[in-house]
Amino acid sequence: MALTRRTLLTLGGGLAATTALAACGSNTGRTAAPAPAGTTGAAASPSGTPDPDAGRPQLSQWYHKYGEDGVEQAVKKWAAEYPGAEVSVNWVLADYESALAAALLTPTAPDVFEYANGPTLDMIKAGQVEDLTETIGGARSDFTPSVLERLTYQDKIWAVPQTVDMQMLYYRKDLLEAKNLTAPTTLEELTHVASTLAEGGDIGGFFAGNDGGIGVLGLLLMWAAGAEEMNDAKTEAAFNTGDFHAGIGQFKQLFDSPGMLKSASADWFDASPFINGEAALQWGGMWDLP
């Protein structure tokens, strides 16, 4: 059965990294929050050395680890040169979302933090983030409307778009060519190619995460079927459509096939399984490109 707008593999998906302001406010007057386990961080002043007696506001900012060389150093350099406050940067090395969720329940929650695709409705309703509508102000026109729409709830903007990355399918051209296969552009083709390449057990077929791809591909299946998560008023679900049901059925065939690799040495957002030869095809992102 064909999907409407079957663009799951050809379109890819966007993953927006956003910056949110915690509801505790930007000028807390408290000491910088300590970094959780698995983080690196240091409070930075213009001289590069913390100065607790300077009387400036103290801000704590959290990022998840970025793999590119120099990103951490650039962030801390910017923080050190910022004159308006003493900025403490916590560079979370692992389990970022879990560490952040726990921290937001404490008095030492970060003042500013990064969160993929914006804060959740639970965060907004629990008062864990600030309304940033007035903060964005005239800069609103600088952003793509569809990106800001994702971050808008009840006509208020709850995060600032920071980075928009593409997600895409990586595949081993040599392995496909050796079996006279072409790059898949549909779920049916992906199932066939992945299962064919996995024959013999020398290499896994398609890898999209240690949950079998359910987490990262769920929304893409919805969008590829022409559906959305919620209606425009954000009052009810909008994905209960026949095309989406058909897409889920196609995905189940892929999930149950011998070509779906459901466990690897890292998760989908880390290119290691593909690089190490664990999978012939892997769902990943632009951040994996050299």
C-alpha positions in Angstrom: 0.0 0.0 0.0 1.5 3.4 -1.0 1.8 6.2 1.4 0.8 9.7 0.6 3.8 12.0 0.5 6.1 9.0 0.9 9.2 11.1 1.6 10.5 9.3 4.7 13.9 8.5 3.2 14.2 11.2 0.5 13.2 14.2 2.6 14.9 13.3 5.8 13.9 15.0 9.0 14.8 18.1 10.9 16.1 18.1 14.4 16.1 21.6 16.0 18.3 22.3 18.9 16.8 25.1 20.9 17.8 27.2 23.9 15.3 27.7 26.6 15.3 29.9 29.7 14.5 28.2 32.9 11.6 29.7 34.9 13.8 30.4 37.8 14.9 33.6 35.9 18.1 34.8 34.4 19.4 36.7 37.4 19.2 34.4 40.4 21.8 35.9 42.6 22.9 32.4 43.6 26.1 30.6 43.1 26.6 28.7 39.9 24.9 25.3 39.8 27.3 22.4 40.2 27.8 20.1 37.1 26.1 16.7 37.4 28.0 13.5 37.0 29.3 13.1 33.4 29.7 16.8 32.7 32.5 19.2 32.3 32.2 22.8 33.1 33.8 25.9 34.6 32.4 29.3 35.6 33.9 31.9 33.3 34.7 35.5 33.7 36.2 38.0 31.2 39.6 37.1 32.5 38.8 33.3 32.3 38.9 33.1 36.1 35.7 33.1 38.3 35.3 36.1 40.4 32.6 35.5 43.1 33.1 38.9 44.6 32.4 40.9 41.4 28.8 41.2 42.2 27.7 40.3 38.7 24.7 37.9 38.0 25.7 34.2 37.9 24.2 32.2 35.1 24.3 28.5 34.6 24.0 27.2 31.0 23.8 23.5 29.9 24.7 21.9 26.6 24.8 18.3 25.5 28.1 17.1 24.2 28.8 18.0 20.5 31.2 15.7 18.7 32.8 18.3 16.5 36.3 19.5 17.6 36.4 22.9 19.1 32.7 23.4 19.9 33.2 23.1 23.7 36.2 25.4 23.6 34.2 28.0 21.5 31.3 28.0 23.9 33.5 28.5 27.0 35.5 31.2 25.2 32.2 33.0 24.4 31.1 32.6 28.1 34.4 33.9 29.3 34.2 37.1 27.2 30.5 37.9 28.1 30.7 41.0 30.3 27.1 41.0 31.6 27.3 38.0 33.9 29.5 35.2 35.2 28.5 32.3 33.1 29.0 28.7 34.1 28.9 26.2 31.2 28.0 22.6 32.0 29.0 20.3 29.1 27.0 17.2 29.7 28.9 14.1 28.3 26.1 11.5 28.5 22.4 11.0 29.3 21.8 14.7 28.8 18.0 14.7 28.8 17.8 12.5 32.0 20.3 14.7 33.8 18.4 17.9 32.7 15.0 16.5 33.7 16.3 15.8 37.2 18.0 19.2 37.5 14.9 21.1 36.5 13.2 19.7 39.6 15.8 21.2 41.9 16.7 24.8 43.1 19.9 24.5 41.2 18.3 24.1 37.8 20.3 25.7 34.9 19.2 29.2 33.9 19.6 28.5 30.2 19.6 25.0 28.6 19.6 23.3 25.3 16.7 20.9 24.4 16.0 19.2 21.1 12.9 20.5 19.4 12.0 22.8 22.2 10.7 22.2 25.7 7.9 19.7 26.2 4.3 20.7 27.2 5.0 19.2 30.6 7.9 21.6 31.1 5.8 24.5 30.0 2.8 23.5 32.2 5.0 22.8 35.2 6.5 26.4 34.9 10.0 25.1 34.2 10.6 27.5 31.3 10.0 31.1 30.7 7.8 32.8 28.0 10.4 34.2 25.6 8.0 36.0 23.2 9.0 39.5 24.2 12.7 38.5 24.4 12.7 37.5 20.7 10.8 40.6 19.8 11.7 42.1 16.4 14.1 39.2 15.7 11.1 37.0 15.1 11.2 37.7 11.4 14.7 36.3 11.3 13.5 32.8 12.0 11.7 30.3 9.7 8.0 30.5 10.7 7.6 26.7 10.8 10.5 26.4 13.2 9.0 29.0 15.6 5.6 27.4 15.3 7.1 24.2 16.8 8.2 26.3 19.8 4.9 28.1 20.2 2.1 27.2 22.7 -0.9 29.3 23.5 0.5 32.1 21.3 3.7 32.3 23.3 7.2 31.3 22.2 9.0 29.1 24.7 12.5 28.6 23.2 14.9 30.2 20.8 16.0 28.1 17.7 19.7 27.5 17.9 20.5 24.9 15.2 18.5 23.0 12.7 20.1 19.7 11.5 19.1 17.3 8.8 18.6 13.6 9.5 19.3 11.2 6.7 20.0 7.6 5.6 23.6 6.6 5.4 24.4 3.5 3.3 27.5 1.5 2.1 27.6 2.1 -1.6 30.1 -0.8 -2.1 27.8 -3.3 -0.4 24.8 -2.2 -2.5 26.7 -2.3 -5.7 28.1 -5.8 -4.9 24.5 -7.1 -4.8 23.2 -5.0 -7.6 21.0 -3.0 -5.3 20.1 0.7 -5.5 19.6 3.1 -2.7 16.2 2.7 -1.1 13.7 5.6 -1.3 10.6 3.9 0.3 10.0 1.7 3.3 9.4 -1.3 1.0 12.7 -0.8 -0.7 14.5 -0.3 2.6 13.1 -3.5 3.9 14.2 -5.4 0.8 17.7 -3.8 0.7 18.4 -4.2 4.4 17.2 -7.8 4.5 19.3 -8.7 1.4 22.5 -7.1 2.8 21.9 -8.9 6.2 21.8 -12.3 4.6 24.7 -14.5 5.8 25.1 -12.5 9.0 28.4 -10.8 8.1 26.8 -7.4 8.7 23.6 -6.0 10.0 21.1 -4.4 7.7 19.4 -1.2 8.8 20.1 0.4 12.2 18.0 3.3 13.6 18.6 3.0 17.3 18.6 0.4 20.1 14.8 0.7 20.3 14.4 -0.5 16.7 14.0 3.0 15.3 10.7 3.7 17.0 11.9 6.8 18.8 13.6 8.6 16.0 11.4 7.5 13.1 8.0 7.9 14.7 7.4 11.5 13.8 8.9 11.0 10.3 6.4 8.3 9.6 3.6 10.7 10.7 4.9 13.6 8.5 5.5 11.3 5.5 1.8 10.2 5.7 0.8 13.9 5.6 -0.3 14.0 9.2 0.7 16.2 12.2 1.0 15.6 15.9 -1.8 17.9 16.9 -4.4 20.2 15.3 -3.7 23.9 14.8 -5.4 24.7 18.1 -3.2 22.2 19.9 -6.3 20.7 21.5 -6.4 17.2 20.0 -4.3 14.7 18.2 -4.3 15.0 14.4 -2.5 11.8 13.3 -5.3 9.3 13.5 -5.5 8.9 9.7 -5.6 6.0 7.3 -2.4 6.9 5.6 -0.5 7.0 8.9 -2.0 3.6 9.9 -0.7 2.3 6.5 2.7 3.7 7.2 2.9 2.1 10.6 2.0 -1.2 9.0 4.8 -0.8 6.5 7.2 0.1 9.3 6.2 -3.0 11.2 7.2 -5.1 8.2 10.6 -3.5 8.3 10.8 -3.9 12.1 10.0 -7.6 12.0 12.3 -8.3 9.0 15.8 -9.8 9.3 17.2 -6.6 7.9 16.4 -4.5 11.0 19.3 -4.3 13.4 17.8 -3.6 16.8 21.0 -3.4 18.9 24.4 -1.9 18.3 27.4 -0.5 20.1 25.9 3.0 20.2 22.5 4.7 19.5 21.3 6.1 16.1 22.8 9.6 16.6 26.3 8.1 16.9 27.9 7.0 13.7 30.0 4.3 15.4 27.8 1.3 14.4 28.0 2.4 10.7 31.7 3.2 10.9 32.5 -0.1 12.7 30.7 -2.2 10.1 27.9 -3.3 12.4 25.2 -2.0 9.9 25.2 -1.5 6.1 22.6 1.3 6.5 22.1 3.7 9.4 19.8 6.5 10.2 21.9 9.5 11.3 22.3 13.2 11.0 24.3 15.9 9.3 26.5 16.1 12.4 28.0 12.7 11.3 29.5 14.1 8.1 33.2 14.8 8.3 
